[in-house]
Amino acid sequence: MKKFTIETGVGIFIVAGLLSLGYLSVNLGGMNLFGSEQYKVKASFENVSGLKEGASVEIAGVPVGKVIKIDLQDYEASVEMMIDPEVKLQEDVIASIRTQGIIGDKYVKIKTGGADEFIDSDGEILETESALELEELISKYIFEKE
């Protein structure tokens, strides 16, 4: 029987360290390696100005999903979101694009509704509010003031 050497101990320590680093990287990165239980929902906006893929989807300030895709369809922005499975969206929810702080990142805010029916996977949020552009408001205030 071979005895335990320093090289064996160092090898075990390095392997354990690499496994721990991999685990932390996956968890802190928000990745789900074993399949996602989230469901997909779409919404169309006139303007998503500054919204990016990977942006947060929030209800009452609590993150409940992420934006996974933004496309142009029929001259409107089509936004696909993945929503956590424990969150059920009613058919009459309102999705709006908001800014975190004055010059922060854009995110999708969902206001809950009161309907009895829920949106299924691959469903669509019908009520939306586009992003508010600060530049437009300032120019409107300055140049259209009479």
Backbone as numpy.savetxt, mean C-alpha at the origin, in Angstrom:
# Nx Ny Nz CAx CAy CAz Cx Cy Cz
35.06 -40.73 17.57 34.21 -39.55 17.57 35.11 -38.31 17.57
34.80 -37.41 16.63 35.59 -36.19 16.54 35.15 -35.21 17.61
36.10 -34.45 18.06 35.71 -33.49 19.08 35.35 -32.15 18.46
34.60 -31.40 19.20 34.12 -30.08 18.78 35.29 -29.12 18.72
35.51 -28.53 17.54 36.64 -27.62 17.38 36.15 -26.18 17.27
37.08 -25.26 17.37 36.75 -23.83 17.25 36.19 -23.54 15.86
36.74 -24.18 14.83 36.26 -23.96 13.46 34.80 -24.36 13.31
34.40 -25.47 13.93 33.01 -25.92 13.88 32.10 -24.91 14.58
32.52 -24.43 15.72 31.74 -23.43 16.46 31.57 -22.14 15.68
32.65 -21.69 15.05 32.58 -20.47 14.24 31.66 -20.68 13.04
31.75 -21.84 12.42 30.88 -22.16 11.28 29.41 -22.14 11.66
29.07 -22.76 12.80 27.68 -22.76 13.28 27.22 -21.34 13.60
28.09 -20.56 14.22 27.77 -19.17 14.55 27.50 -18.35 13.27
28.31 -18.52 12.23 28.13 -17.78 10.98 26.83 -18.19 10.29
26.54 -19.48 10.25 25.29 -19.95 9.63 24.08 -19.40 10.38
24.12 -19.43 11.72 23.01 -18.89 12.52 22.86 -17.39 12.27
23.99 -16.68 12.17 23.94 -15.24 11.89 23.34 -14.94 10.53
23.72 -15.71 9.50 23.17 -15.50 8.16 21.67 -15.81 8.11
21.25 -16.87 8.80 19.82 -17.20 8.86 19.03 -16.09 9.57
19.58 -15.56 10.64 18.92 -14.46 11.35 18.84 -13.21 10.49
19.90 -12.91 9.77 19.91 -11.76 8.88 18.88 -11.90 7.77
18.79 -13.10 7.20 17.78 -13.35 6.17 16.37 -13.20 6.71
16.11 -13.74 7.88 14.79 -13.64 8.51 14.42 -12.18 8.76
15.34 -11.38 9.31 15.07 -9.97 9.56 14.84 -9.20 8.26
15.62 -9.50 7.24 15.47 -8.82 5.96 14.08 -9.05 5.36
13.63 -10.28 5.41 12.32 -10.61 4.85 11.21 -9.95 5.67
11.29 -10.03 6.99 10.23 -9.47 7.84 10.20 -7.95 7.81
11.35 -7.30 7.87 11.38 -5.84 7.84 11.03 -5.30 6.47
11.30 -6.08 5.42 10.96 -5.66 4.06 9.49 -5.86 3.75
8.76 -6.52 4.60 7.33 -6.72 4.40 7.01 -7.76 3.34
7.96 -8.63 3.03 7.72 -9.66 2.02 7.00 -10.85 2.64
6.21 -11.51 1.82 5.55 -12.73 2.25 5.98 -13.84 1.30
6.88 -14.70 1.75 7.46 -15.71 0.87 6.55 -16.91 0.63
5.60 -17.13 1.48 4.81 -18.35 1.40 3.40 -18.11 0.89
3.26 -17.17 -0.04 1.94 -16.90 -0.61 1.19 -15.89 0.21
0.46 -15.06 -0.48 -0.24 -13.98 0.20 -1.71 -14.30 0.33
-2.24 -14.02 1.47 -3.66 -14.21 1.70 -4.44 -12.94 1.35
-3.72 -11.89 0.96 -4.37 -10.63 0.65 -5.23 -10.77 -0.60
-6.19 -9.86 -0.74 -7.02 -9.86 -1.94 -6.86 -8.55 -2.69
-7.09 -8.61 -4.01 -6.85 -7.49 -4.89 -8.13 -6.68 -5.10
-7.98 -5.36 -5.07 -9.09 -4.44 -5.31 -8.58 -3.35 -6.24
-9.44 -2.88 -7.15 -9.08 -1.81 -8.08 -9.89 -0.57 -7.78
-9.34 0.58 -8.20 -10.06 1.85 -8.11 -9.55 2.74 -9.24
-10.43 3.55 -9.83 -10.05 4.47 -10.89 -10.10 5.89 -10.37
-9.06 6.66 -10.69 -8.96 8.05 -10.26 -8.71 8.94 -11.48
-9.19 10.18 -11.43 -8.89 11.13 -12.48 -7.42 11.53 -12.43
-6.86 11.59 -11.22 -5.49 12.06 -11.04 -4.89 11.39 -9.81
-3.70 10.77 -9.97 -3.03 10.15 -8.83 -1.74 10.87 -8.48
-1.49 11.97 -9.10 -0.35 12.86 -8.92 0.56 12.51 -7.74
1.65 11.79 -8.01 2.65 11.48 -6.99 2.47 10.15 -6.29
1.36 9.45 -6.51 1.17 8.13 -5.89 2.09 7.13 -6.59
2.76 6.29 -5.81 3.70 5.33 -6.36 3.32 3.92 -5.96
3.79 2.97 -6.77 3.60 1.56 -6.41 4.33 1.30 -5.10
3.71 0.55 -4.22 4.28 0.29 -2.90 3.75 1.23 -1.84
2.96 2.24 -2.27 2.39 3.19 -1.31 1.41 2.47 -0.39
1.23 3.02 0.77 0.37 2.42 1.79 -1.11 2.66 1.48
-1.95 1.71 1.88 -3.41 1.87 1.87 -3.84 1.84 3.32
-4.56 2.89 3.75 -4.90 3.03 5.17 -6.39 3.22 5.39
-6.85 2.70 6.52 -8.19 2.97 7.03 -8.01 3.50 8.44
-8.54 4.68 8.72 -8.43 5.31 10.04 -6.98 5.44 10.49
-6.08 5.65 9.53 -4.67 5.82 9.85 -3.89 4.54 10.07
-4.56 3.40 9.90 -3.92 2.09 10.11 -3.64 1.45 8.74
-2.39 1.06 8.47 -2.09 0.42 7.18 -2.82 -0.92 7.05
-3.53 -1.09 5.93 -4.27 -2.33 5.68 -3.92 -2.94 4.33
-2.96 -2.36 3.63 -2.59 -2.90 2.32 -1.56 -2.03 1.64
-1.31 -2.37 0.36 -0.32 -1.64 -0.45 -0.82 -1.49 -1.87
-0.36 -0.43 -2.53 -0.61 -0.22 -3.95 0.38 -1.11 -4.71
-0.13 -1.95 -5.62 0.77 -2.85 -6.34 0.95 -2.46 -7.80
0.01 -1.71 -8.37 0.12 -1.38 -9.79 -0.68 -0.12 -10.09
-0.11 0.73 -10.95 -0.80 1.94 -11.42 -0.71 1.97 -12.94
-1.84 1.99 -13.60 -1.91 2.00 -15.07 -2.83 3.10 -15.54
-2.71 3.44 -16.83 -3.62 4.38 -17.47 -4.63 3.59 -18.28
-5.91 3.72 -17.96 -6.96 3.04 -18.70 -8.09 4.03 -18.96
-8.41 4.21 -20.25 -9.46 5.15 -20.66 -9.23 6.54 -20.09
-7.98 6.99 -20.14 -7.57 8.32 -19.68 -7.84 8.55 -18.20
-7.89 7.47 -17.45 -7.96 7.55 -15.99 -6.90 6.63 -15.40
-6.46 6.94 -14.21 -5.47 6.11 -13.53 -6.17 4.95 -12.84
-5.79 3.75 -13.20 -6.32 2.55 -12.57 -5.31 2.08 -11.54
-5.73 2.01 -10.29 -4.84 1.65 -9.18 -5.27 0.29 -8.62
-4.33 -0.65 -8.60 -4.59 -1.96 -8.00 -3.96 -2.01 -6.62
-4.72 -2.50 -5.66 -4.26 -2.56 -4.28 -4.44 -3.97 -3.73
-3.53 -4.38 -2.85 -3.67 -5.64 -2.12 -4.09 -5.28 -0.70
-5.21 -5.86 -0.26 -5.79 -5.55 1.04 -5.67 -6.78 1.95
-5.36 -6.54 3.22 -5.23 -7.63 4.20 -6.55 -8.40 4.30
-6.46 -9.72 4.49 -7.68 -10.55 4.47 -8.65 -10.29 5.62
-8.14 -9.81 6.75 -9.04 -9.56 7.89 -9.86 -8.29 7.70
-9.52 -7.48 6.69 -10.24 -6.23 6.41 -11.22 -6.49 5.28
-12.49 -6.31 5.56 -13.53 -6.47 4.55 -14.05 -5.08 4.17
-13.95 -4.75 2.89 -14.39 -3.44 2.41 -15.83 -3.51 1.94
-16.67 -2.61 2.46 -18.04 -2.54 2.01 -18.09 -1.98 0.59
-19.19 -2.23 -0.12 -19.31 -1.78 -1.50 -19.34 -0.26 -1.63
-19.70 0.45 -0.56 -19.82 1.91 -0.66 -18.66 2.67 -0.02
-17.49 2.02 0.11 -16.33 2.73 0.64 -15.87 3.80 -0.34
-15.14 4.79 0.17 -14.61 5.86 -0.67 -13.09 5.82 -0.57
-12.41 5.72 -1.71 -10.94 5.72 -1.75 -10.48 7.10 -2.20
-9.55 7.69 -1.47 -9.03 9.00 -1.84 -7.51 9.00 -1.72
-6.88 9.85 -2.52 -5.42 9.98 -2.49 -5.10 11.12 -1.54
-4.27 10.85 -0.57 -3.90 11.86 0.43 -2.38 11.95 0.54
-1.93 13.01 1.21 -0.51 13.23 1.43 -0.22 13.14 2.92
0.84 12.45 3.27 1.25 12.37 4.67 2.00 13.65 5.00
1.40 14.51 5.80 1.99 15.80 6.13 1.84 16.77 4.97
2.62 17.84 4.98 2.50 18.86 3.94 3.18 18.42 2.65
4.39 17.87 2.75 5.11 17.45 1.55 5.51 15.98 1.61
4.74 15.19 2.31 5.07 13.78 2.48 4.65 12.93 1.30
4.81 11.62 1.45 4.44 10.67 0.41 2.93 10.59 0.27
2.49 10.19 -0.91 1.07 9.99 -1.17 0.68 8.59 -0.73
-0.56 8.44 -0.30 -1.10 7.13 0.08 -2.58 7.11 -0.24
-3.19 5.93 -0.21 -4.62 5.79 -0.46 -5.33 5.67 0.88
-6.27 6.58 1.11 -7.07 6.56 2.33 -8.45 6.01 1.97
-8.90 5.05 2.75 -10.22 4.46 2.51 -11.13 4.83 3.66
-12.26 5.46 3.29 -13.30 5.78 4.27 -14.34 4.67 4.21
-14.63 4.10 5.36 -15.54 2.97 5.39 -16.97 3.40 5.07
-17.73 2.44 4.61 -19.13 2.69 4.28 -20.03 1.95 5.24
-21.29 1.89 4.89 -22.25 1.24 5.76 -23.05 0.14 5.07
-22.65 -0.23 3.87 -23.39 -1.25 3.11 -23.21 -2.63 3.74
-24.18 -3.49 3.46 -24.13 -4.86 3.96 -23.29 -5.76 3.06
-23.15 -5.38 1.78 -22.38 -6.18 0.83 -20.91 -5.78 0.86
-20.02 -6.74 0.62 -18.59 -6.49 0.63 -18.00 -6.65 -0.76
-16.87 -6.00 -0.99 -16.17 -6.11 -2.27 -15.39 -7.41 -2.28
-15.57 -8.21 -3.33 -14.86 -9.47 -3.47 -13.46 -9.24 -4.01
-12.65 -10.28 -4.02 -11.33 -10.21 -4.63 -11.50 -9.86 -6.11
-10.63 -9.03 -6.63 -10.69 -8.49 -7.99 -11.89 -7.57 -8.19
-12.47 -7.09 -7.10 -13.58 -6.15 -7.18 -13.07 -4.73 -7.40
-14.01 -3.79 -7.45 -13.64 -2.40 -7.72 -14.32 -1.46 -6.75
-13.55 -0.47 -6.29 -14.09 0.60 -5.47 -14.63 1.65 -6.44
-15.91 1.95 -6.35 -16.55 2.84 -7.33 -16.44 4.31 -6.96
-16.44 4.63 -5.68 -16.37 6.02 -5.24 -14.92 6.39 -4.96
-14.39 7.38 -5.68 -13.00 7.79 -5.49 -12.89 9.31 -5.45
-11.84 9.78 -4.81 -11.49 11.20 -4.79 -10.04 11.31 -5.21
-9.78 12.09 -6.26 -8.42 12.21 -6.80 -7.53 13.03 -5.89
-6.24 13.01 -6.23 -5.25 13.75 -5.45 -5.49 15.25 -5.58
-5.27 15.95 -4.51 -5.37 17.39 -4.48 -4.00 17.96 -4.76
-3.89 18.79 -5.80 -2.60 19.35 -6.16 -2.45 20.73 -5.57
-1.44 20.89 -4.74 -1.17 22.15 -4.07 -0.88 23.27 -5.07
-0.17 22.94 -6.16 0.15 23.94 -7.17 -1.10 24.51 -7.81
-2.08 23.63 -8.09 -3.33 24.09 -8.69 -4.07 25.03 -7.76
-4.12 24.69 -6.48 -4.82 25.54 -5.52 -4.17 26.91 -5.40
-2.85 26.93 -5.35 -2.13 28.20 -5.22 -2.34 29.05 -6.46
-2.21 28.46 -7.65 -2.39 29.25 -8.87 -3.83 29.73 -9.00
-4.78 28.93 -8.59 -6.17 29.34 -8.64 -6.41 30.53 -7.70
-5.82 30.47 -6.53 -5.97 31.54 -5.55 -5.31 32.82 -6.05
-4.13 32.72 -6.62 -3.38 33.90 -7.06 -3.96 34.52 -8.31
-4.20 33.71 -9.33 -4.54 34.24 -10.64 -6.03 34.44 -10.88
-6.90 33.80 -10.12 -8.33 33.97 -10.34 -8.98 34.83 -9.28
-8.16 35.50 -8.52 -8.67 36.39 -7.48 -9.06 37.71 -8.10
-10.27 38.14 -7.87 -10.74 39.41 -8.45 -11.21 40.35 -7.38
